[in-house]
Amino acid sequence: MGGREGLVDTAVRTQQSGYMQRRLINAMEHLHVEYDGTVRGPLGEIIQFRYGEDGVDPAKSDHGKAVNVERLIDRIKLMIEIGEPASQSYIKEKLREAERQLTPLLIEELRNGLSKANLTREGVDLAIKWTIENYRMALVEPGEAIGIVAAQSIGEPGTQMTLRTFHYAGVREQNVTIGLPRLIEIVDARRVPSTPIMAIYLDEEHKADREKAAEVARGLVYTKLEDLISDTHIDPETGGIIMKLSPRLMKDKGVTLEMLREKAKIADCKVIFTEDSIIFEPKREVINLKKLLDKISSLYIKGVPGIKRVRVTEEEGEWVIRTDGSNLSEVLKIPGVDPSRTTTNNVHETAATLGIEAARNALVKEAMGVLEDQGLDVDIRHVMLVADIMTATGLVRQIGRHGISGEKSSILAKAAFEITIPNIVEAAVRGESDPLKGVTENVIVGQSIPIGTGLVDIYMSAPPLIRGEERGEQSSG
């Protein structure tokens, strides 16, 4: 069965990944690098202040790095004769001078590399000079169509994920179902993921002790009265609902009888507690007993709404709680939880609780996690660009006609993607005009696209200038 499932799965997923790539390209086709190093949209709106946070072209980088500092220092060691090593103060001074020309990350790498390398002053100067030269050579060109490159760089591995199902067909542990569907969820900016999960990290007091971590975990699971009941029946004489409590379930959920006395209250019912049961006796005649039973069963006892299951695991020497279900804002209020490290895979929850910048970082982390799990090497700059365009307005928008593509400034660009006639009719009724600043609209009217060499405009041609100069000379003569 596994082999055939793989074949069907591949046939279905190929179209899904193709459609995802098409939407990505449509949403990002107009993004380009300006001459000031910023990434901008067709109307000059800034999406990134510096492409990929360092301005480096992934095609010119060494596995994401602009300069391989370690290799560069090793080369200099072979070239320059051994002499008196440069002092730490000299290295510090030279790096301070180079700060404006390099990224903080490269400065840090140089500091670590040079402090251990024992290079002479000449060697230190050469290392910094070469690093600056290599960094400048690795910078992205103005006019580069980074939007389309990013869309293709994410879309193509999406297809790889589809085909990779063959490799794992019939092996349950390694099935790729979380790969492509999760990537599509991220791009779609789904309100609630199909499998919401949280990683809850604990404070100093709780993270080292398994029992304390388990105590916090027990307080997280959303518990209703029906989760503690082993049997329910109705007393035919009184019409009361008798619910038999399960001591095992109560112990597992960390619920005491005192908790139940406090929470198990309902209007128009008298509540009686016995040794092992709770009896709900209606104060007046009940017409719909099923409705009352459902109401009593769903009484909230304890825990965080949305958290279905928890498990405590040891990771890197500390106890961490992993949950099925998510509710970031409520979990952060619980004593013992470390709010600075606790995360959820629900991007909208992150945006509502921690703000849009946290949501942007969550998008990058989630997408990179999916790609890395599949063993796909996609440069993080591409993923950053997708996350930045999705969050550029201060809200998390989906890549598609209900999000970025549907909010374009160009009527022709909107009409060219999925909803044609309604967009044209609406624009005609409103008497809107198209600025023709993007890619699609210029292709439609047969003009050169404003990307790459098409980015340059002539603001004043030379002949009128020359004629003006000649006239000026004649009048002065």
C-alpha positions in Angstrom: 0.0 0.0 0.0 2.9 2.4 0.9 4.3 2.4 -2.7 0.9 3.3 -4.3 0.2 5.9 -1.7 3.6 7.5 -2.6 2.6 7.6 -6.3 -0.8 9.2 -5.7 0.7 11.6 -3.2 3.3 12.8 -5.7 0.7 13.4 -8.4 -1.4 15.5 -6.1 1.5 17.4 -4.5 3.2 18.4 -7.8 0.4 20.7 -8.7 0.3 22.1 -5.2 4.0 23.0 -5.3 3.6 24.5 -8.8 0.7 26.7 -7.7 2.7 27.8 -4.6 5.6 28.8 -6.8 3.3 30.7 -9.2 1.8 32.7 -6.3 5.2 33.5 -4.9 6.5 34.8 -8.3 3.4 36.9 -8.8 3.6 38.4 -5.4 7.4 39.1 -5.6 8.2 39.7 -9.3 8.4 43.5 -8.8 10.9 43.5 -5.9 14.4 44.7 -6.8 17.5 46.2 -5.3 17.8 50.0 -5.6 21.1 51.9 -5.9 21.0 52.8 -2.2 21.1 49.1 -1.3 17.4 48.9 -0.2 14.9 46.4 -1.5 11.8 48.2 -2.9 8.5 47.6 -4.5 7.2 49.2 -7.7 6.1 52.5 -6.1 9.4 52.9 -4.1 8.0 51.3 -0.9 10.8 49.9 1.2 10.6 46.1 2.0 14.1 45.7 3.3 16.6 48.4 4.3 19.4 46.1 3.2 18.9 43.0 1.1 19.2 39.9 3.3 20.4 42.1 6.2 23.9 42.2 4.7 23.4 43.1 1.1 25.2 40.0 -0.1 24.1 38.2 -3.3 23.6 34.5 -2.5 25.0 33.5 -5.9 28.3 35.2 -5.0 28.5 34.0 -1.4 30.3 30.9 0.0 27.4 28.9 1.5 25.7 32.0 2.6 28.9 33.8 3.8 30.1 36.8 2.0 33.7 36.0 3.0 35.3 32.8 4.3 37.4 34.6 6.9 39.1 31.4 8.2 40.3 30.4 4.8 41.5 33.9 4.0 43.6 34.0 7.2 45.1 30.6 6.4 46.1 31.9 2.9 47.8 35.0 4.5 49.7 32.7 7.0 51.2 30.9 4.0 52.2 34.1 2.2 53.7 36.3 4.9 56.9 35.5 6.8 56.7 34.9 10.5 57.4 38.0 12.5 56.4 39.7 15.7 52.6 39.2 16.1 50.4 42.3 16.1 49.1 43.4 19.5 45.4 43.0 20.5 45.1 46.8 20.7 46.4 47.1 17.1 43.8 44.6 15.9 41.1 46.3 17.8 42.0 49.7 16.3 42.2 48.4 12.7 38.8 46.7 13.1 37.3 49.9 14.5 38.5 51.7 11.3 36.9 49.0 9.1 33.5 49.0 11.0 31.7 51.2 8.5 32.7 49.1 5.6 31.8 45.6 6.9 28.8 44.0 8.6 28.9 43.4 12.4 29.0 39.6 11.8 32.2 39.9 9.6 33.8 42.2 12.1 33.1 39.6 14.8 34.5 36.8 12.6 37.7 38.8 11.9 38.1 39.7 15.6 37.9 36.0 16.6 40.1 34.8 13.7 42.8 37.5 14.1 43.1 37.2 17.9 44.1 33.5 17.5 46.1 33.7 14.2 49.3 35.5 15.6 49.7 37.5 12.3 52.1 40.4 12.0 50.8 43.9 11.5 51.2 43.5 7.8 49.2 40.3 7.9 46.4 42.0 9.9 46.2 44.9 7.5 46.1 42.5 4.5 43.4 40.3 6.1 41.1 43.4 6.7 41.9 44.8 3.2 41.0 41.5 1.5 37.9 41.0 3.6 36.6 44.5 2.6 37.4 43.8 -1.1 35.7 40.3 -1.1 32.7 41.7 0.7 32.3 44.5 -1.9 32.6 42.0 -4.7 29.9 39.8 -3.1 27.3 42.6 -2.8 24.1 42.3 -4.9 23.9 44.4 -8.0 21.5 47.3 -8.1 18.4 46.4 -10.2 18.7 42.7 -9.4 15.3 41.0 -9.6 15.7 39.4 -6.2 12.0 38.8 -5.8 11.8 36.4 -8.7 15.0 34.7 -7.7 13.7 34.2 -4.1 10.4 32.8 -5.4 12.2 30.3 -7.6 14.7 29.3 -4.9 11.8 28.4 -2.6 9.4 27.0 -5.2 11.9 24.6 -6.8 12.9 22.8 -3.5 9.1 22.6 -2.9 8.9 20.4 -6.0 11.9 18.4 -4.6 9.9 17.7 -1.5 7.1 16.3 -3.6 9.4 14.0 -5.5 11.2 12.9 -2.3 8.1 11.1 -1.2 9.4 8.2 -3.4 12.4 7.7 -1.2 10.3 7.3 1.9 7.3 5.5 0.5 6.0 3.0 3.1 8.3 4.2 5.9 6.0 5.9 8.4 8.6 7.7 10.4 10.1 9.4 7.4 7.0 10.4 5.5 7.2 13.8 4.0 3.7 14.9 4.8 4.9 17.7 7.1 7.2 19.2 4.4 5.2 20.7 1.5 1.8 21.1 3.3 3.5 23.0 6.1 5.4 25.2 3.6 2.1 26.0 1.9 0.5 26.8 5.3 3.3 29.3 6.0 2.9 31.0 2.6 -0.9 31.0 3.0 -0.5 32.7 6.4 -3.2 30.3 7.8 -5.0 31.6 10.8 -4.6 28.3 12.6 -2.0 25.6 11.5 -3.3 22.1 11.0 -1.1 20.9 13.8 -0.5 23.9 16.3 2.3 23.1 18.7 4.4 25.0 21.3 7.9 24.6 22.7 7.6 25.9 26.3 10.9 26.6 28.0 11.1 27.0 31.8 12.8 29.4 34.2 15.9 28.5 36.2 13.9 27.0 39.1 11.9 24.6 37.0 14.1 23.6 34.0 16.5 21.4 36.0 13.9 19.4 37.9 11.7 16.9 36.0 9.1 16.9 38.8 8.8 20.6 38.8 8.6 20.7 35.0 5.8 18.0 35.1 3.9 20.1 37.6 3.9 23.1 35.2 2.9 20.7 32.4 0.0 19.3 34.4 -1.4 22.8 34.9 -1.3 23.5 31.1 -3.7 20.8 29.7 -7.2 22.2 29.1 -9.4 20.0 31.4 -13.2 19.8 31.2 -15.4 17.9 33.7 -16.0 15.1 31.1 -12.2 14.4 31.1 -12.4 13.3 34.7 -15.5 11.1 34.5 -15.5 7.3 34.2 -19.3 6.9 34.0 -22.5 9.0 33.8 -26.1 8.0 34.4 -29.4 9.7 35.3 -31.3 9.0 38.5 -34.9 8.3 37.3 -36.5 9.4 40.6 -34.9 12.8 41.0 -33.9 13.5 37.4 -30.4 14.2 38.7 -27.2 13.6 36.7 -24.8 11.3 38.5 -21.1 11.5 37.3 -18.7 9.0 38.7 -15.2 10.4 39.1 -12.1 8.5 38.0 -9.3 8.8 40.7 -6.7 7.8 38.0 -7.8 10.5 35.6 -7.9 13.1 38.4 -4.4 12.1 39.4 -3.1 12.3 35.8 -4.6 15.7 35.3 -3.5 17.0 38.7 -7.1 17.8 39.8 -8.2 17.8 43.4 -11.7 17.5 44.9 -11.3 21.1 46.2 -10.7 22.3 42.6 -13.9 20.5 41.5 -15.9 22.0 44.4 -14.8 25.5 43.3 -15.3 25.0 39.5 -18.2 22.5 39.2 -21.0 25.0 39.6 -24.0 25.5 37.2 -27.1 27.8 37.4 -30.4 26.1 38.2 -28.7 23.0 39.5 -27.9 21.8 43.1 -24.5 20.2 43.2 -23.8 17.4 45.7 -20.4 15.8 46.2 -20.1 12.2 47.5 -16.9 10.2 48.0 -16.5 9.2 44.3 -19.3 11.1 42.4 -20.8 14.5 41.6 -24.6 14.7 41.5 -26.3 17.6 39.6 -29.9 17.9 40.6 -32.0 20.4 38.5 -34.0 22.9 40.6 -36.8 23.0 38.1 -38.1 20.6 35.5 -35.7 20.2 32.5 -37.1 19.9 29.0 -33.8 19.1 27.2 -31.8 16.8 29.4 -29.2 16.2 26.6 -28.5 19.9 26.4 -28.0 20.1 30.2 -25.7 17.1 30.1 -23.5 18.6 27.4 -23.3 21.9 29.4 -22.2 20.0 32.5 -19.7 17.8 30.7 -18.0 20.9 29.1 -17.5 22.7 32.4 -14.0 24.2 32.6 -12.0 22.9 35.5 -8.4 24.0 34.8 -5.6 24.5 32.2 -5.1 26.7 29.2 -7.7 26.7 26.4 -6.3 25.2 23.2 -3.7 23.0 24.9 -4.8 19.3 24.3 -1.7 17.3 25.2 1.7 17.9 26.8 4.9 15.9 27.1 8.0 16.8 29.1 11.3 16.0 27.3 14.9 16.6 28.1 16.8 18.7 25.6 20.4 19.9 25.9 20.4 19.3 29.7 17.1 21.0 30.6 13.5 19.9 30.7 11.2 21.4 28.0 7.4 21.1 27.6 6.1 20.2 24.1 2.4 20.7 23.5 -0.3 19.7 21.0 -2.3 22.9 20.7 -1.3 26.5 21.1 -2.2 29.6 23.2 0.9 31.8 23.5 -0.7 34.8 25.3 -2.1 32.6 28.1 0.9 30.3 28.4 3.3 33.2 28.9 1.3 34.2 32.1 1.9 30.9 33.8 4.5 30.9 36.7 7.6 28.9 35.8 7.5 29.6 32.1 10.4 31.5 30.5 8.7 34.0 28.2 11.9 35.0 26.4 12.3 31.5 24.8 8.8 30.0 24.6 7.6 29.7 21.0 4.6 28.6 18.9 4.2 27.6 15.3 1.1 29.8 15.0 2.4 33.0 13.3 -0.8 35.0 13.9 -0.7 34.2 17.6 2.9 35.4 17.7 2.0 38.6 15.9 -1.0 39.3 18.3 1.1 38.6 21.4 4.7 39.8 20.6 4.2 42.0 17.6 4.9 42.0 13.8 8.7 41.7 14.0 8.4 38.6 16.1 5.9 37.2 13.6 8.4 38.0 10.8 11.1 36.0 12.6 8.7 33.2 13.3 7.9 33.0 9.5 11.7 32.7 8.8 12.3 30.1 11.5 9.3 28.0 10.5 10.1 28.0 6.7 13.8 27.4 7.2 12.9 24.5 9.7 10.7 22.8 7.0 13.4 23.1 4.3 16.2 22.0 6.6 14.2 19.0 7.8 13.9 17.9 4.2 17.7 18.3 3.7 17.2 21.2 1.3 19.9 24.0 1.3 18.0 27.2 0.6 19.7 30.5 1.3 18.1 32.3 4.3 18.0 35.6 2.4 15.3 34.2 0.1 13.2 33.2 3.0 13.7 36.5 4.8 12.5 38.4 1.7 9.2 36.3 1.7 8.7 37.0 5.4 9.4 40.7 4.9 7.0 41.2 2.1 4.3 39.2 4.1 4.7 41.5 7.1 5.7 44.8 5.5 2.4 46.5 6.1 2.3 45.6 9.9 -0.1 42.7 9.3 0.7 39.1 8.3 -0.6 38.8 4.7 -0.8 35.7 2.6 0.9 35.2 -0.7 -2.1 35.1 -3.1 -5.1 36.9 -4.4 -6.5 37.6 -0.9 -3.2 39.1 0.3 -0.2 40.6 -1.5 -1.3 39.9 -5.1 -4.8 41.3 -4.5 -3.4 44.5 -2.9 -1.1 45.5 -5.7 -1.3 49.2 -6.9 -1.6 48.2 -10.6 -5.0 47.3 -12.0 -3.4 45.3 -14.9 -1.2 43.3 -12.5 -4.3 42.4 -10.4 -6.3 41.5 -13.4 -3.5 39.3 -14.8 -3.7 37.1 -11.7 -6.8 34.9 -11.2 -9.6 37.6 -10.9 -9.6 39.4 -14.3 -13.0 40.9 -15.2 -14.1 42.1 -11.7 -10.8 44.0 -11.2 -11.0 45.7 -14.6 -14.7 46.6 -14.1 -14.1 48.0 -10.6 -11.2 50.1 -11.9 -13.3 51.4 -14.8 -16.2 52.3 -12.5 -13.8 54.2 -10.2 -11.9 55.8 -13.1 -8.6 54.5 -11.8 -5.3 54.9 -13.7 -2.4 52.4 -13.8 1.1 53.9 -13.0 2.8 51.1 -15.0 5.6 50.7 -12.5 5.7 46.9 -12.0 6.6 43.9 -14.2 3.3 42.3 -15.3 1.7 45.6 -16.4 4.7 46.6 -18.5 4.8 43.2 -20.2 1.1 43.6 -21.0 1.6 47.0 -22.7 4.9 46.0 -24.4 7.3 48.2 -22.5 10.6 47.3 -20.9 10.3 46.2 -17.3 11.7 48.4 -14.6 14.2 45.8 -13.3 17.9 45.3 -14.1 18.9 47.6 -17.0 15.3 48.7 -17.4 15.5 50.4 -13.9 17.4 53.4 -15.4 15.3 56.3 -16.7 16.5 59.3 -18.8 15.4 62.5 -17.0 17.1 64.9 -19.4 18.6 64.1 -22.8 22.0 65.5 -24.0 21.0 67.4 -27.3 18.8 70.1 -25.5 21.6 70.6 -22.9 24.2 71.1 -25.7 21.9 73.5 -27.5 21.3 75.4 -24.3 25.1 75.7 -23.7 25.6 77.0 -27.3 22.9 79.6 -26.8 24.5 80.7 -23.6 27.9 81.1 -25.3 26.4 83.2 -28.1 24.5 85.5 -25.8 27.6 86.1 -23.7 29.6 86.7 -26.9 
